[in-house]
Amino acid sequence: MNKARLEWVMSGLKQYALTTAEDQFLKTVLGDFDKNHALTERQEDRLETFYKEKSQSIPNKKYDRFSVMKSTPKKVKPQRPRAKAI
């Protein structure tokens, strides 16, 4: 796994609520990568699996992406009937 891929996976995981064990695993992975400039195959597999599992759940964003649908529609003024021209 290269540095760009690792950063992309980590940025994707930041939008989810992580348990303390998951957070500790990510810190360990980052530390190992900074130290060795590589990850073990087991760490890579576990990180990829972890990312796939989290990406299937709903992210914990500050806004609700369906909030637009839940909002009340704007009131529309009724149109006046037009007078017919003779």
N, CA, C and O atoms as a CHARMM CRD file, in Angstrom:
* protein
*
  344
    1    1 MET  N      0.86100  -1.16300   0.00000 PROA 1      0.00000
    2    1 MET  CA     0.00000   0.00000   0.00000 PROA 1      0.00000
    3    1 MET  C      0.91000   1.23000   0.00000 PROA 1      0.00000
    4    1 MET  O      1.86900   1.31800   0.76700 PROA 1      0.00000
    5    2 ASN  N      0.58700   2.15900  -0.86700 PROA 2      0.00000
    6    2 ASN  CA     1.39900   3.37500  -0.92000 PROA 2      0.00000
    7    2 ASN  C      0.80700   4.46500  -0.02600 PROA 2      0.00000
    8    2 ASN  O     -0.29500   4.31900   0.50300 PROA 2      0.00000
    9    3 LYS  N      1.54300   5.54600   0.13000 PROA 3      0.00000
   10    3 LYS  CA     1.16100   6.64100   1.03000 PROA 3      0.00000
   11    3 LYS  C     -0.15700   7.28500   0.60100 PROA 3      0.00000
   12    3 LYS  O     -1.00000   7.59100   1.44400 PROA 3      0.00000
   13    4 ALA  N     -0.33800   7.49400  -0.71600 PROA 4      0.00000
   14    4 ALA  CA    -1.56100   8.13300  -1.21300 PROA 4      0.00000
   15    4 ALA  C     -2.79700   7.28700  -0.90400 PROA 4      0.00000
   16    4 ALA  O     -3.82800   7.81500  -0.48700 PROA 4      0.00000
   17    5 ARG  N     -2.68800   5.97700  -1.10800 PROA 5      0.00000
   18    5 ARG  CA    -3.81500   5.07900  -0.82700 PROA 5      0.00000
   19    5 ARG  C     -4.13800   5.06500   0.65900 PROA 5      0.00000
   20    5 ARG  O     -5.30900   5.08000   1.03800 PROA 5      0.00000
   21    6 LEU  N     -3.12100   5.03800   1.49800 PROA 6      0.00000
   22    6 LEU  CA    -3.32400   5.03400   2.94100 PROA 6      0.00000
   23    6 LEU  C     -4.01700   6.32200   3.38700 PROA 6      0.00000
   24    6 LEU  O     -4.94400   6.27900   4.19600 PROA 6      0.00000
   25    7 GLU  N     -3.57800   7.45200   2.87000 PROA 7      0.00000
   26    7 GLU  CA    -4.20300   8.73100   3.23200 PROA 7      0.00000
   27    7 GLU  C     -5.64900   8.77800   2.76900 PROA 7      0.00000
   28    7 GLU  O     -6.50500   9.31500   3.47200 PROA 7      0.00000
   29    8 TRP  N     -5.93500   8.22000   1.59200 PROA 8      0.00000
   30    8 TRP  CA    -7.29600   8.22300   1.06700 PROA 8      0.00000
   31    8 TRP  C     -8.20800   7.37200   1.95000 PROA 8      0.00000
   32    8 TRP  O     -9.32800   7.77600   2.26300 PROA 8      0.00000
   33    9 VAL  N     -7.72700   6.19700   2.35100 PROA 9      0.00000
   34    9 VAL  CA    -8.51700   5.31500   3.22500 PROA 9      0.00000
   35    9 VAL  C     -8.74300   5.98900   4.57300 PROA 9      0.00000
   36    9 VAL  O     -9.85200   5.95300   5.10700 PROA 9      0.00000
   37   10 MET  N     -7.70100   6.60200   5.12400 PROA 10     0.00000
   38   10 MET  CA    -7.82800   7.25800   6.43000 PROA 10     0.00000
   39   10 MET  C     -8.80600   8.43200   6.36400 PROA 10     0.00000
   40   10 MET  O     -9.59700   8.63100   7.28600 PROA 10     0.00000
   41   11 SER  N     -8.75800   9.20200   5.28900 PROA 11     0.00000
   42   11 SER  CA    -9.68600  10.32900   5.16600 PROA 11     0.00000
   43   11 SER  C    -11.12200   9.83800   5.04500 PROA 11     0.00000
   44   11 SER  O    -12.04400  10.48700   5.53700 PROA 11     0.00000
   45   12 GLY  N    -11.31400   8.69900   4.39500 PROA 12     0.00000
   46   12 GLY  CA   -12.65100   8.12100   4.29200 PROA 12     0.00000
   47   12 GLY  C    -13.16500   7.62300   5.62700 PROA 12     0.00000
   48   12 GLY  O    -14.36000   7.71100   5.90700 PROA 12     0.00000
   49   13 LEU  N    -12.26500   7.09600   6.45900 PROA 13     0.00000
   50   13 LEU  CA   -12.67900   6.56500   7.76000 PROA 13     0.00000
   51   13 LEU  C    -12.94900   7.66800   8.77500 PROA 13     0.00000
   52   13 LEU  O    -13.62300   7.42100   9.77500 PROA 13     0.00000
   53   14 LYS  N    -12.44700   8.86400   8.54900 PROA 14     0.00000
   54   14 LYS  CA   -12.63400   9.95500   9.50800 PROA 14     0.00000
   55   14 LYS  C    -14.09000  10.39300   9.61900 PROA 14     0.00000
   56   14 LYS  O    -14.46900  11.01100  10.61400 PROA 14     0.00000
   57   15 GLN  N    -14.90700  10.08600   8.62400 PROA 15     0.00000
   58   15 GLN  CA   -16.29800  10.52000   8.65800 PROA 15     0.00000
   59   15 GLN  C    -17.21000   9.57100   9.43900 PROA 15     0.00000
   60   15 GLN  O    -18.41300   9.81000   9.54500 PROA 15     0.00000
   61   16 TYR  N    -16.64700   8.51200   9.97700 PROA 16     0.00000
   62   16 TYR  CA   -17.41500   7.53400  10.74500 PROA 16     0.00000
   63   16 TYR  C    -17.03700   7.58700  12.22400 PROA 16     0.00000
   64   16 TYR  O    -15.91400   7.94600  12.57800 PROA 16     0.00000
   65   17 ALA  N    -17.97600   7.23200  13.06500 PROA 17     0.00000
   66   17 ALA  CA   -17.69300   7.12700  14.49600 PROA 17     0.00000
   67   17 ALA  C    -16.93600   5.82600  14.72100 PROA 17     0.00000
   68   17 ALA  O    -17.40200   4.75400  14.33600 PROA 17     0.00000
   69   18 LEU  N    -15.77600   5.92200  15.34100 PROA 18     0.00000
   70   18 LEU  CA   -14.93200   4.75900  15.55800 PROA 18     0.00000
   71   18 LEU  C    -14.90600   4.38500  17.03400 PROA 18     0.00000
   72   18 LEU  O    -14.97300   5.25200  17.90500 PROA 18     0.00000
   73   19 THR  N    -14.80800   3.09700  17.30200 PROA 19     0.00000
   74   19 THR  CA   -14.64900   2.65200  18.68100 PROA 19     0.00000
   75   19 THR  C    -13.20300   2.91500  19.09100 PROA 19     0.00000
   76   19 THR  O    -12.36400   3.24300  18.25100 PROA 19     0.00000
   77   20 THR  N    -12.91900   2.77200  20.36400 PROA 20     0.00000
   78   20 THR  CA   -11.55300   3.01200  20.83300 PROA 20     0.00000
   79   20 THR  C    -10.58400   1.99000  20.25100 PROA 20     0.00000
   80   20 THR  O     -9.43700   2.32800  19.95700 PROA 20     0.00000
   81   21 ALA  N    -11.02600   0.74800  20.08100 PROA 21     0.00000
   82   21 ALA  CA   -10.16600  -0.28200  19.49700 PROA 21     0.00000
   83   21 ALA  C     -9.86300   0.03200  18.02800 PROA 21     0.00000
   84   21 ALA  O     -8.72900  -0.12200  17.57400 PROA 21     0.00000
   85   22 GLU  N    -10.88400   0.47100  17.29600 PROA 22     0.00000
   86   22 GLU  CA   -10.68000   0.83100  15.89000 PROA 22     0.00000
   87   22 GLU  C     -9.75700   2.03200  15.75900 PROA 22     0.00000
   88   22 GLU  O     -8.88800   2.07000  14.88900 PROA 22     0.00000
   89   23 ASP  N     -9.95400   3.00600  16.63000 PROA 23     0.00000
   90   23 ASP  CA    -9.10700   4.19500  16.61700 PROA 23     0.00000
   91   23 ASP  C     -7.65700   3.83400  16.94100 PROA 23     0.00000
   92   23 ASP  O     -6.72700   4.35000  16.32000 PROA 23     0.00000
   93   24 GLN  N     -7.47600   2.95800  17.90200 PROA 24     0.00000
   94   24 GLN  CA    -6.12800   2.51300  18.27000 PROA 24     0.00000
   95   24 GLN  C     -5.47000   1.75800  17.11700 PROA 24     0.00000
   96   24 GLN  O     -4.27800   1.92900  16.86300 PROA 24     0.00000
   97   25 PHE  N     -6.23600   0.93100  16.42400 PROA 25     0.00000
   98   25 PHE  CA    -5.70100   0.20600  15.27200 PROA 25     0.00000
   99   25 PHE  C     -5.22500   1.17400  14.19200 PROA 25     0.00000
  100   25 PHE  O     -4.15300   0.98400  13.61600 PROA 25     0.00000
  101   26 LEU  N     -6.01400   2.20500  13.91600 PROA 26     0.00000
  102   26 LEU  CA    -5.62400   3.17800  12.89600 PROA 26     0.00000
  103   26 LEU  C     -4.35800   3.93500  13.30000 PROA 26     0.00000
  104   26 LEU  O     -3.49500   4.20000  12.46300 PROA 26     0.00000
  105   27 LYS  N     -4.25000   4.28200  14.58400 PROA 27     0.00000
  106   27 LYS  CA    -3.03400   4.95800  15.05600 PROA 27     0.00000
  107   27 LYS  C     -1.81700   4.04400  14.92200 PROA 27     0.00000
  108   27 LYS  O     -0.73300   4.49800  14.55500 PROA 27     0.00000
  109   28 THR  N     -1.99700   2.76600  15.21900 PROA 28     0.00000
  110   28 THR  CA    -0.90800   1.80000  15.09000 PROA 28     0.00000
  111   28 THR  C     -0.48200   1.65200  13.62700 PROA 28     0.00000
  112   28 THR  O      0.70900   1.60800  13.31800 PROA 28     0.00000
  113   29 VAL  N     -1.46600   1.57700  12.74000 PROA 29     0.00000
  114   29 VAL  CA    -1.16900   1.44600  11.31100 PROA 29     0.00000
  115   29 VAL  C     -0.39700   2.66100  10.81700 PROA 29     0.00000
  116   29 VAL  O      0.58900   2.52300  10.09300 PROA 29     0.00000
  117   30 LEU  N     -0.84400   3.85200  11.20700 PROA 30     0.00000
  118   30 LEU  CA    -0.13500   5.07200  10.78600 PROA 30     0.00000
  119   30 LEU  C      1.28700   5.09900  11.34200 PROA 30     0.00000
  120   30 LEU  O      2.22500   5.47000  10.63600 PROA 30     0.00000
  121   31 GLY  N      1.44500   4.71200  12.59000 PROA 31     0.00000
  122   31 GLY  CA     2.77500   4.68300  13.20000 PROA 31     0.00000
  123   31 GLY  C      3.70100   3.69600  12.50600 PROA 31     0.00000
  124   31 GLY  O      4.87000   3.99000  12.26000 PROA 31     0.00000
  125   32 ASP  N      3.16200   2.52200  12.19600 PROA 32     0.00000
  126   32 ASP  CA     3.96500   1.51200  11.49500 PROA 32     0.00000
  127   32 ASP  C      4.35000   1.98700  10.09800 PROA 32     0.00000
  128   32 ASP  O      5.47200   1.76400   9.64200 PROA 32     0.00000
  129   33 PHE  N      3.41100   2.64000   9.42600 PROA 33     0.00000
  130   33 PHE  CA     3.71200   3.10800   8.07100 PROA 33     0.00000
  131   33 PHE  C      4.76500   4.21400   8.10100 PROA 33     0.00000
  132   33 PHE  O      5.66500   4.24300   7.26100 PROA 33     0.00000
  133   34 ASP  N      4.64800   5.12500   9.07400 PROA 34     0.00000
  134   34 ASP  CA     5.64200   6.19200   9.18500 PROA 34     0.00000
  135   34 ASP  C      7.02700   5.63500   9.51500 PROA 34     0.00000
  136   34 ASP  O      8.04200   6.15100   9.04700 PROA 34     0.00000
  137   35 LYS  N      7.05700   4.58600  10.31900 PROA 35     0.00000
  138   35 LYS  CA     8.33000   4.00000  10.73900 PROA 35     0.00000
  139   35 LYS  C      8.97300   3.15300   9.63400 PROA 35     0.00000
  140   35 LYS  O     10.16400   3.28600   9.35400 PROA 35     0.00000
  141   36 ASN  N      8.17100   2.28200   9.01100 PROA 36     0.00000
  142   36 ASN  CA     8.70000   1.31800   8.04600 PROA 36     0.00000
  143   36 ASN  C      8.42600   1.68400   6.58300 PROA 36     0.00000
  144   36 ASN  O      8.97300   1.05300   5.67800 PROA 36     0.00000
  145   37 HSD  N      7.58900   2.69200   6.34700 PROA 37     0.00000
  146   37 HSD  CA     7.16700   3.09400   4.99700 PROA 37     0.00000
  147   37 HSD  C      6.45500   1.95500   4.27000 PROA 37     0.00000
  148   37 HSD  O      6.44300   1.89800   3.04100 PROA 37     0.00000
  149   38 ALA  N      5.86700   1.05800   5.04400 PROA 38     0.00000
  150   38 ALA  CA     5.10200  -0.05500   4.48000 PROA 38     0.00000
  151   38 ALA  C      4.26200  -0.68600   5.58500 PROA 38     0.00000
  152   38 ALA  O      4.51300  -0.48400   6.77400 PROA 38     0.00000
  153   39 LEU  N      3.27500  -1.44300   5.16900 PROA 39     0.00000
  154   39 LEU  CA     2.43600  -2.18300   6.11000 PROA 39     0.00000
  155   39 LEU  C      2.59300  -3.67600   5.82800 PROA 39     0.00000
  156   39 LEU  O      2.97900  -4.07700   4.73000 PROA 39     0.00000
  157   40 THR  N      2.29000  -4.48200   6.82800 PROA 40     0.00000
  158   40 THR  CA     2.30200  -5.92100   6.60300 PROA 40     0.00000
  159   40 THR  C      1.05400  -6.29100   5.79600 PROA 40     0.00000
  160   40 THR  O      0.09600  -5.52000   5.73900 PROA 40     0.00000
  161   41 GLU  N      1.06900  -7.46000   5.18200 PROA 41     0.00000
  162   41 GLU  CA    -0.09000  -7.89000   4.40200 PROA 41     0.00000
  163   41 GLU  C     -1.32900  -8.01100   5.28300 PROA 41     0.00000
  164   41 GLU  O     -2.43800  -7.68700   4.85900 PROA 41     0.00000
  165   42 ARG  N     -1.13200  -8.47700   6.50300 PROA 42     0.00000
  166   42 ARG  CA    -2.26100  -8.62400   7.41900 PROA 42     0.00000
  167   42 ARG  C     -2.86100  -7.26500   7.76800 PROA 42     0.00000
  168   42 ARG  O     -4.08200  -7.11900   7.81700 PROA 42     0.00000
  169   43 GLN  N     -2.00600  -6.26800   8.00900 PROA 43     0.00000
  170   43 GLN  CA    -2.50800  -4.92300   8.30500 PROA 43     0.00000
  171   43 GLN  C     -3.25200  -4.35100   7.10200 PROA 43     0.00000
  172   43 GLN  O     -4.30900  -3.74000   7.26200 PROA 43     0.00000
  173   44 GLU  N     -2.71200  -4.54200   5.90400 PROA 44     0.00000
  174   44 GLU  CA    -3.37500  -4.04700   4.69700 PROA 44     0.00000
  175   44 GLU  C     -4.73200  -4.70200   4.50900 PROA 44     0.00000
  176   44 GLU  O     -5.71800  -4.02100   4.23000 PROA 44     0.00000
  177   45 ASP  N     -4.78700  -6.00300   4.66000 PROA 45     0.00000
  178   45 ASP  CA    -6.05600  -6.72700   4.49900 PROA 45     0.00000
  179   45 ASP  C     -7.07400  -6.27200   5.53700 PROA 45     0.00000
  180   45 ASP  O     -8.24100  -6.04600   5.21900 PROA 45     0.00000
  181   46 ARG  N     -6.62400  -6.14100   6.77400 PROA 46     0.00000
  182   46 ARG  CA    -7.53400  -5.73100   7.84500 PROA 46     0.00000
  183   46 ARG  C     -8.02800  -4.29800   7.62500 PROA 46     0.00000
  184   46 ARG  O     -9.19600  -3.99800   7.87200 PROA 46     0.00000
  185   47 LEU  N     -7.14200  -3.42200   7.16500 PROA 47     0.00000
  186   47 LEU  CA    -7.51700  -2.04000   6.90600 PROA 47     0.00000
  187   47 LEU  C     -8.50400  -1.95100   5.75100 PROA 47     0.00000
  188   47 LEU  O     -9.48300  -1.21000   5.83700 PROA 47     0.00000
  189   48 GLU  N     -8.26700  -2.68600   4.67800 PROA 48     0.00000
  190   48 GLU  CA    -9.18100  -2.68400   3.53400 PROA 48     0.00000
  191   48 GLU  C    -10.55000  -3.25300   3.92200 PROA 48     0.00000
  192   48 GLU  O    -11.58100  -2.71400   3.52300 PROA 48     0.00000
  193   49 THR  N    -10.56000  -4.33200   4.69300 PROA 49     0.00000
  194   49 THR  CA   -11.81700  -4.92100   5.15000 PROA 49     0.00000
  195   49 THR  C    -12.57000  -3.95800   6.06200 PROA 49     0.00000
  196   49 THR  O    -13.78800  -3.80900   5.95900 PROA 49     0.00000
  197   50 PHE  N    -11.84000  -3.31800   6.94200 PROA 50     0.00000
  198   50 PHE  CA   -12.42100  -2.34200   7.85700 PROA 50     0.00000
  199   50 PHE  C    -13.04400  -1.19000   7.07500 PROA 50     0.00000
  200   50 PHE  O    -14.14700  -0.74500   7.39200 PROA 50     0.00000
  201   51 TYR  N    -12.34100  -0.71000   6.06000 PROA 51     0.00000
  202   51 TYR  CA   -12.85500   0.38900   5.23800 PROA 51     0.00000
  203   51 TYR  C    -14.12400  -0.03100   4.49700 PROA 51     0.00000
  204   51 TYR  O    -15.08300   0.73800   4.42700 PROA 51     0.00000
  205   52 LYS  N    -14.13600  -1.24200   3.94500 PROA 52     0.00000
  206   52 LYS  CA   -15.31100  -1.72600   3.21600 PROA 52     0.00000
  207   52 LYS  C    -16.52000  -1.85000   4.13700 PROA 52     0.00000
  208   52 LYS  O    -17.63500  -1.50000   3.75100 PROA 52     0.00000
  209   53 GLU  N    -16.30000  -2.34700   5.35700 PROA 53     0.00000
  210   53 GLU  CA   -17.40400  -2.48300   6.31500 PROA 53     0.00000
  211   53 GLU  C    -17.96800  -1.12100   6.69700 PROA 53     0.00000
  212   53 GLU  O    -19.18400  -0.93400   6.73600 PROA 53     0.00000
  213   54 LYS  N    -17.08200  -0.17500   6.97800 PROA 54     0.00000
  214   54 LYS  CA   -17.53900   1.15100   7.38900 PROA 54     0.00000
  215   54 LYS  C    -18.21500   1.89300   6.24200 PROA 54     0.00000
  216   54 LYS  O    -19.15700   2.65300   6.46800 PROA 54     0.00000
  217   55 SER  N    -17.74600   1.68200   5.01700 PROA 55     0.00000
  218   55 SER  CA   -18.32600   2.40900   3.88300 PROA 55     0.00000
  219   55 SER  C    -19.74100   1.93800   3.57100 PROA 55     0.00000
  220   55 SER  O    -20.48100   2.64100   2.88300 PROA 55     0.00000
  221   56 GLN  N    -20.12800   0.77300   4.05900 PROA 56     0.00000
  222   56 GLN  CA   -21.49300   0.30600   3.85400 PROA 56     0.00000
  223   56 GLN  C    -22.46100   0.89000   4.86700 PROA 56     0.00000
  224   56 GLN  O    -23.67400   0.83100   4.66600 PROA 56     0.00000
  225   57 SER  N    -21.94400   1.45300   5.95300 PROA 57     0.00000
  226   57 SER  CA   -22.81300   2.07700   6.94800 PROA 57     0.00000
  227   57 SER  C    -22.97300   3.56500   6.62600 PROA 57     0.00000
  228   57 SER  O    -22.29400   4.10300   5.75200 PROA 57     0.00000
  229   58 ILE  N    -23.86800   4.20300   7.33800 PROA 58     0.00000
  230   58 ILE  CA   -24.13800   5.62100   7.10800 PROA 58     0.00000
  231   58 ILE  C    -23.12600   6.44700   7.87900 PROA 58     0.00000
  232   58 ILE  O    -22.92800   6.22000   9.07300 PROA 58     0.00000
  233   59 PRO  N    -22.47200   7.41300   7.21300 PROA 59     0.00000
  234   59 PRO  CA   -21.48400   8.23800   7.91500 PROA 59     0.00000
  235   59 PRO  C    -22.14600   9.15000   8.94100 PROA 59     0.00000
  236   59 PRO  O    -23.31900   9.50200   8.81100 PROA 59     0.00000
  237   60 ASN  N    -21.39000   9.52400   9.95000 PROA 60     0.00000
  238   60 ASN  CA   -21.87900  10.42000  10.99900 PROA 60     0.00000
  239   60 ASN  C    -21.54400  11.85200  10.63700 PROA 60     0.00000
  240   60 ASN  O    -20.66500  12.46200  11.24600 PROA 60     0.00000
  241   61 LYS  N    -22.23000  12.38400   9.66100 PROA 61     0.00000
  242   61 LYS  CA   -21.97800  13.76100   9.25000 PROA 61     0.00000
  243   61 LYS  C    -22.81400  14.69500  10.10000 PROA 61     0.00000
  244   61 LYS  O    -23.76200  14.26900  10.76100 PROA 61     0.00000
  245   62 LYS  N    -22.46100  15.96700  10.08100 PROA 62     0.00000
  246   62 LYS  CA   -23.17100  16.95300  10.88900 PROA 62     0.00000
  247   62 LYS  C    -24.51100  17.31700  10.27300 PROA 62     0.00000
  248   62 LYS  O    -25.36700  17.88100  10.95400 PROA 62     0.00000
  249   63 TYR  N    -24.70700  17.00900   9.01500 PROA 63     0.00000
  250   63 TYR  CA   -25.97100  17.32700   8.37600 PROA 63     0.00000
  251   63 TYR  C    -26.61800  16.05400   7.87400 PROA 63     0.00000
  252   63 TYR  O    -25.95800  15.03500   7.67000 PROA 63     0.00000
  253   64 ASP  N    -27.90400  16.13200   7.68200 PROA 64     0.00000
  254   64 ASP  CA   -28.67000  15.00500   7.17300 PROA 64     0.00000
  255   64 ASP  C    -28.85400  15.20700   5.67600 PROA 64     0.00000
  256   64 ASP  O    -29.42900  16.20800   5.25000 PROA 64     0.00000
  257   65 ARG  N    -28.37100  14.26900   4.88100 PROA 65     0.00000
  258   65 ARG  CA   -28.45100  14.46600   3.43400 PROA 65     0.00000
  259   65 ARG  C    -29.88000  14.42900   2.92300 PROA 65     0.00000
  260   65 ARG  O    -30.13000  14.83000   1.78600 PROA 65     0.00000
  261   66 PHE  N    -30.82500  13.95800   3.72600 PROA 66     0.00000
  262   66 PHE  CA   -32.21900  13.93200   3.32600 PROA 66     0.00000
  263   66 PHE  C    -33.00100  15.10400   3.91400 PROA 66     0.00000
  264   66 PHE  O    -34.22700  15.14400   3.80900 PROA 66     0.00000
  265   67 SER  N    -32.31000  16.04600   4.52300 PROA 67     0.00000
  266   67 SER  CA   -32.99100  17.16500   5.15900 PROA 67     0.00000
  267   67 SER  C    -33.71800  18.02600   4.14300 PROA 67     0.00000
  268   67 SER  O    -34.70900  18.66900   4.48900 PROA 67     0.00000
  269   68 VAL  N    -33.26400  18.05700   2.91900 PROA 68     0.00000
  270   68 VAL  CA   -33.92800  18.83900   1.88200 PROA 68     0.00000
  271   68 VAL  C    -35.30800  18.27100   1.61400 PROA 68     0.00000
  272   68 VAL  O    -36.26100  19.02000   1.40400 PROA 68     0.00000
  273   69 MET  N    -35.42000  16.94600   1.61900 PROA 69     0.00000
  274   69 MET  CA   -36.71400  16.31800   1.38300 PROA 69     0.00000
  275   69 MET  C    -37.66000  16.52000   2.56400 PROA 69     0.00000
  276   69 MET  O    -38.87600  16.56800   2.37900 PROA 69     0.00000
  277   70 LYS  N    -37.12200  16.63700   3.76300 PROA 70     0.00000
  278   70 LYS  CA   -37.95200  16.77900   4.95200 PROA 70     0.00000
  279   70 LYS  C    -38.45500  18.20600   5.14900 PROA 70     0.00000
  280   70 LYS  O    -39.41600  18.42300   5.88700 PROA 70     0.00000
  281   71 SER  N    -37.82300  19.17700   4.50200 PROA 71     0.00000
  282   71 SER  CA   -38.21400  20.56100   4.71600 PROA 71     0.00000
  283   71 SER  C    -39.58800  20.82000   4.10600 PROA 71     0.00000
  284   71 SER  O    -40.01100  20.13700   3.17300 PROA 71     0.00000
  285   72 THR  N    -40.26700  21.80900   4.64600 PROA 72     0.00000
  286   72 THR  CA   -41.59600  22.13800   4.15000 PROA 72     0.00000
  287   72 THR  C    -41.47600  22.90300   2.84200 PROA 72     0.00000
  288   72 THR  O    -40.57500  23.72600   2.68300 PROA 72     0.00000
  289   73 PRO  N    -42.36600  22.64000   1.91700 PROA 73     0.00000
  290   73 PRO  CA   -42.28800  23.35700   0.64200 PROA 73     0.00000
  291   73 PRO  C    -42.69300  24.82100   0.80800 PROA 73     0.00000
  292   73 PRO  O    -43.45200  25.17100   1.71100 PROA 73     0.00000
  293   74 LYS  N    -42.17600  25.65900  -0.07200 PROA 74     0.00000
  294   74 LYS  CA   -42.52200  27.08000  -0.02500 PROA 74     0.00000
  295   74 LYS  C    -43.97100  27.26300  -0.46500 PROA 74     0.00000
  296   74 LYS  O    -44.47900  26.52100  -1.30700 PROA 74     0.00000
  297   75 LYS  N    -44.61800  28.25400   0.11500 PROA 75     0.00000
  298   75 LYS  CA   -45.99600  28.52200  -0.25800 PROA 75     0.00000
  299   75 LYS  C    -46.02500  29.20400  -1.61900 PROA 75     0.00000
  300   75 LYS  O    -45.21100  30.07700  -1.92200 PROA 75     0.00000
  301   76 VAL  N    -46.96800  28.78800  -2.40900 PROA 76     0.00000
  302   76 VAL  CA   -47.10900  29.34100  -3.75100 PROA 76     0.00000
  303   76 VAL  C    -48.40700  30.12100  -3.80700 PROA 76     0.00000
  304   76 VAL  O    -49.45700  29.63700  -3.38200 PROA 76     0.00000
  305   77 LYS  N    -48.32600  31.33500  -4.33600 PROA 77     0.00000
  306   77 LYS  CA   -49.53800  32.14100  -4.47100 PROA 77     0.00000
  307   77 LYS  C    -50.37500  31.59500  -5.62200 PROA 77     0.00000
  308   77 LYS  O    -49.84000  31.25000  -6.67600 PROA 77     0.00000
  309   78 PRO  N    -51.68200  31.51700  -5.42000 PROA 78     0.00000
  310   78 PRO  CA   -52.52200  31.06700  -6.52200 PROA 78     0.00000
  311   78 PRO  C    -52.54500  32.11700  -7.63200 PROA 78     0.00000
  312   78 PRO  O    -52.50500  33.31700  -7.36400 PROA 78     0.00000
  313   79 GLN  N    -52.60700  31.66300  -8.85100 PROA 79     0.00000
  314   79 GLN  CA   -52.62400  32.59100  -9.98600 PROA 79     0.00000
  315   79 GLN  C    -54.02800  33.12200 -10.18500 PROA 79     0.00000
  316   79 GLN  O    -55.01700  32.40900 -10.01300 PROA 79     0.00000
  317   80 ARG  N    -54.09200  34.40400 -10.55500 PROA 80     0.00000
  318   80 ARG  CA   -55.37700  35.00300 -10.83600 PROA 80     0.00000
  319   80 ARG  C    -55.79800  34.61900 -12.25600 PROA 80     0.00000
  320   80 ARG  O    -54.96500  34.50800 -13.15500 PROA 80     0.00000
  321   81 PRO  N    -57.09000  34.42200 -12.43900 PROA 81     0.00000
  322   81 PRO  CA   -57.52500  34.10100 -13.79900 PROA 81     0.00000
  323   81 PRO  C    -57.37200  35.32000 -14.70800 PROA 81     0.00000
  324   81 PRO  O    -57.64900  36.44400 -14.29000 PROA 81     0.00000
  325   82 ARG  N    -56.94800  35.11100 -15.90600 PROA 82     0.00000
  326   82 ARG  CA   -56.76000  36.21300 -16.85700 PROA 82     0.00000
  327   82 ARG  C    -58.08300  36.55700 -17.52300 PROA 82     0.00000
  328   82 ARG  O    -58.93200  35.70100 -17.76800 PROA 82     0.00000
  329   83 ALA  N    -58.22100  37.84400 -17.80500 PROA 83     0.00000
  330   83 ALA  CA   -59.41100  38.28800 -18.53400 PROA 83     0.00000
  331   83 ALA  C    -59.20300  37.98100 -20.01500 PROA 83     0.00000
  332   83 ALA  O    -58.10700  38.16600 -20.54500 PROA 83     0.00000
  333   84 LYS  N    -60.24000  37.52100 -20.66600 PROA 84     0.00000
  334   84 LYS  CA   -60.13000  37.18600 -22.08600 PROA 84     0.00000
  335   84 LYS  C    -60.20200  38.45800 -22.92300 PROA 84     0.00000
  336   84 LYS  O    -61.05200  39.32000 -22.69900 PROA 84     0.00000
  337   85 ALA  N    -59.30900  38.55500 -23.87200 PROA 85     0.00000
  338   85 ALA  CA   -59.33300  39.71700 -24.77600 PROA 85     0.00000
  339   85 ALA  C    -60.27600  39.42900 -25.94100 PROA 85     0.00000
  340   85 ALA  O    -60.25900  38.33100 -26.49600 PROA 85     0.00000
  341   86 ILE  N    -61.10400  40.41600 -26.31600 PROA 86     0.00000
  342   86 ILE  CA   -62.06600  40.23200 -27.40500 PROA 86     0.00000
  343   86 ILE  C    -61.54700  40.83000 -28.67800 PROA 86     0.00000
  344   86 ILE  O    -62.22100  40.77200 -29.70600 PROA 86     0.00000
